[in-house]
Amino acid sequence: MRATVKDVAQHAGVSPKTVSNVINGGIFVRPETRARVEKALDELAYVPNLSARALRNGRSGVIALALPDLATAYSAELAHNFVEVAHEQGWAVQIEETGTQTTREWNLLSRARAHLVDGLVLNPVDLAESAIADSGPLPPVVLIGEVEQDRVDQVWVDSVAAARDMTAHLLSLGRRRIAVVGSPDQVIRSTARLRLEGYHQGLHDAGITADPELEVRCDSWSPDGGADAVRGYLATHDLPDAFFCFTDSLAFGTLSALWSLGHTVPRDTVVAGFDDVADGRHSIPPLTTVSFDKRAFAETALRMLVERMNAPDAPVRRATIDHTILVRASTSG
């Protein structure tokens, strides 16, 4: 027979309300109490009855997470953290890939309005094509990423500051001609524009004039896209002192292109990325990157989403997740 909330409460020595608060999230529970409840949930193999919960509070127990490209290591790691945190709080997660199919965001918006999902976490590439550009009232939504807007709650890493800090790091190594990989192309990405702005600020702070010839554009923010862009660039340009890639995926492609052309990193040039995906620890050489806590990112976004569900008219907020420059052998040695 399946364990109930009352069973878990009795096992943990707390009230059923406390168990519900631990399962549903959004309300603070003391860490020692939460640990006791979670231990009881595990020992009793408790499975939340989402249908019953929906009947009680009008919620489905499902949230939707939409990411541009699930094939990237960054998206996989971010989705993993969202799913783990959501399940700990008793939510199921519907994951969607939006890519260039912006109608998928709009379809999720429709599902939320029909109460098929309780809230949305969206990561749009461009504001104009995003569902949050809808002029009508929105269901509970938290936006993640760098799109600049003031309609909904948002969690982001300050890409301008992070790119400025990475540029300063490369300059501190004596690297003056720093190429960026992922500069905005015909598909305007808010992320690219902000990271380019931070790169320009870093150069300006060092008294260096930005050179457009060092801005490498690419059609796809993937290892293949990075490799193709860098090989094409080096066919007509001298090797720069450094490559600052706007994602780790682009950096992996850059490392591959340099190797195929006979260049050694970090002897001939250095390479840095952005996102700190796990594969970066095992690239050759290990990749210097902008790092941030992805679990904290997911926890913050889901907490804000639940709070928005409970207080739909509260002021819009933005949360910034701290970043660090993680130095590895691709820029040292």
N, C-alpha and C positions, 0 to 999 in steps of 0.2 A: 504494500500500500504506500502511495507517494506521501512523503513528509509534507506537512503544512507549515505555514508561518507560526502557528501556535506551537507546533512540535519543536521547531527551531528555537522559539523563544524560551520554552521550558528547558530545553537542553542547555541553552546558553545562560539561563538565569536572568533574562531581561524581559521587557514587555514586547508583545507583538508589534507595537508601534515602532520600537527601536529596530526590530528586525526589518520592518518595511522601510525605514529610513536608510538602513545599510544597503538594502537591495535596490532601492529606487534612486539613491543619491539625491543631491540638491540640498540636504539638511545635514549640518555638522553632527558627527557622532565621535565621541572621544576615541582616540586611537586604540586604547586598551579594550574598550567595549567593542569597537569594530572588529578587532582581531578575534575576540571571543565569539562574536556572532559568525564571522567568516569560518572559524574552525567548526562551529556547529553546522553551518550550511554544508561544509565539505563532508563531515562525518555522517550526516543524514542523507547525503546525496540529494539535496534539495534542488528541485527544478521549478522555476517560477511558472505559475499558471497564467500565461499571457492573456488567454481568452477571458478568464475571470477578471483579471485586472482591467481589461478594456471595458467590460460591462460596468465595473464599479466607477471608473474615473474617466471613461470616454477616450482612453488612450489605447493604442495598439501594442505598445511595448517595443516598437521598431523605430529606429532612426535610419536616415539615409546618409551615406558618405559618397560624394562625387569628386573624383580626382581626374585630372586631364589625361594621364597616361599610366595605366597600371603596369605596363611592361618595364618601367624604370625601377631601379633598386630603391630609389628614394620613395616612390609611391608605395612600393611593397612594404617597406619598413614603417612608413607612416600609417598605412592601413592596418598593419599588424598591431601597432600600439593602440589605435582607435578601437579595434575589435576587442583586445584584451581588457582595456579600461571599461568599455561599454558592458562587456559580459560580467565583469566584477560588480557592476552597478545594476545588473538585471535587465539590460537592454539587448535586443538583437539588432544587427546591423545589416542593412542592404547596401551593397557597394556597387557603384556605377562608374564607368569610364566615359568621360565627356569628350575628350580630344577636341576635334574640330566639329563634332556633332553637338552644337550648342542646344539643339532641341531636347537633348536628354535632360539637361538641367530643368527646362520648362516642364517636361513630363514629371520629374520628381516634385516640382512645385505643385503641379496638379494633384499628385498623389497625397501631398501633405494637406492641401486644401480639402481633399475628400476624406481626410483622417485615416488614410491607409498607412501613413507613417506619421510619427509625432513631431518630427523636426528634421531639419536638414543641416548638414555640414558641407559647404560648397567651396571648391578651390578653382574659381574661374581664371582663365588666362587673360581675358579682357572684359572690362566692365560693360561695354556697349552690348556685348552678346550674352551677358549673363542674365540668369533669371531674376537677379536682384534689381535689374534695370526696370522690371515691371512696375508700372505706376500704381498698381492696385495694392491693397493691404497684403502683407506677407505673413505666412505662418512662421513659427519659430525657426530662425535661421542663424547660423554662425558661419561667417566667412573665414577661411584660412588662406594665407598667402598675401601677396603684395598689392592686389588691386585696391586703388584708393577710392573710398566711398564713405558715406556717413549714414547709410540707411539701416544697416544691421550690425550686430556685434561682430567683432573681428579678433582673430589671434594671428600674430605674424612674428617673424624675425625681421628686425630693422635692416633691410638689405642695403640701404645707403650706408649706414654706419659700418656694417659688416664688410662691405666691399671696400670702403675707405680703409678699414683696419688691415685687410689683406693686402691692399696696395702698399700701405705703409710698411708692412712686414717685408714685402719683396724689395722695396726701395732700401730698407735697412740692410739688406744683403748686398747692396751695391748694384742692384739690377735697375738700370735706368730705362731701357727700351722694353716696356712691359706690354705684351699683346693681350687683348681680352678675346676670349672665344665665347660666342653667344650674343654678340652685339645685335640690337634690334634689326630685323629685316622687314620684309613686306608683311609678315604676320607680327603685329606689334604686341609684345608681351610686356605687361606691367613689371614683371620681375626683371626682365632684361633692361628696361629703361632705368629702373631704380639702381640696379647694380652697376650700370654704366655711369650713372650719376655719382655713385660712391667712388668708383674708380677715378673719375675726373676730379673729384674733391681731393682724393689722396695725392694725385699728381700736383694739383694746384698748391696744396699745403707744402709740398717739397719744392715749389718753384719751377715745376716742369710743365710745359705747354703740351696739352693733349694732341696726339698725332692721329688723325682719322685712319691713316694707313696701318695703324696697329690694332684696328678694331675688326675682328674676324667675324663675319656673319655666317650663319649656317641654317639650313632648312629644317633640321630636326635636332632637338636637344637630347640626343642619344649617343652612345659610343660610336655608332656608324656615322652619324651626322658630324660629330666632332672630328673623327679621323678624316672624313672626306674634306671637311672645311680646312683643316690644317694642311693636308697634303696639297690641296689647291692653292692655299695661301703661299706655301713655301716654294711652289713652282715659279712664283713671280716676285718673291720677296726674300730678303736676307733673314737668317735665323735671328729672332729677337732674343733678348737676355732672359726673358721669362714669359710664361703663358699663365694668365689668370683665367680659368675656365668658370663660367657662371653656374655649372653644376658638376658634381663628381662624374656623372655619366659622360659629359663632354671631356672631362679630364682623362678618363680612361681611353677614350678615342684619341685624344691628343698624344698620350704616351705611346699608344700603338703606332700612330703615324710617325712619330719621331723615331721610334725603333726601326720601323720599316725603311726609313730614309738614312739610317746609319748614325743617328744622333744619340748621344748618351746623356741621360738625366741622372744626377744634376750637374755633370761635368760641363756639357756644352750649353745647356739651358736648364731652367728650372720650371716646374709645373705645380700649380695649386688649383684646388677645386672649391666646391661649396656644397654643403649638406652633410658631410661626414657619414656616408653610408658604410656599412660593415666591410664591403669589398675593398674599400680604400686602404684598410690595414694590410691587405694581402696583394695589392698591386705591386708591380716592380718598376721603380722602388715604391715603398709605401707613400701614400699621398698626403701632403699637407692640405688642410681644408678648413673651411668655416664650420664649426661644430655647434650644435645646440641639443638640448634634451628633448627628444621626440616624445618620450612618455609624458613629460611635463606639458608639452604642446597639446597632446591628446587630452590629458586630464583637464587642462584649462578650457579647451574648446567644449568638452562635454559638460563641464560644470556650468559654463556660461549658457549652453543650450538648455539645460534643465532649469536654470534660473529664469531664462526667457520664457519657457513654457509656463512657469509659475507666476511670472510678472510680465505679461506681454506689453504693458505700457511703460515699463521702466526705461530710463535714458539709455541710449546706445553707448556701448563701451568698446574700447580697443585694448587688448592685452599684448604686451611685447615680451617675447621669450628671449632671455639673455643668450648671447653668442660668445664664442671664444675662437681664437686662432690656434688650431691644433697643428703643431709643426712636426713633420715627419721627414723622411729622407729625400723626398722629391724636391725639397728646397734646401737641403743641408747635406753635408758630407763631402 
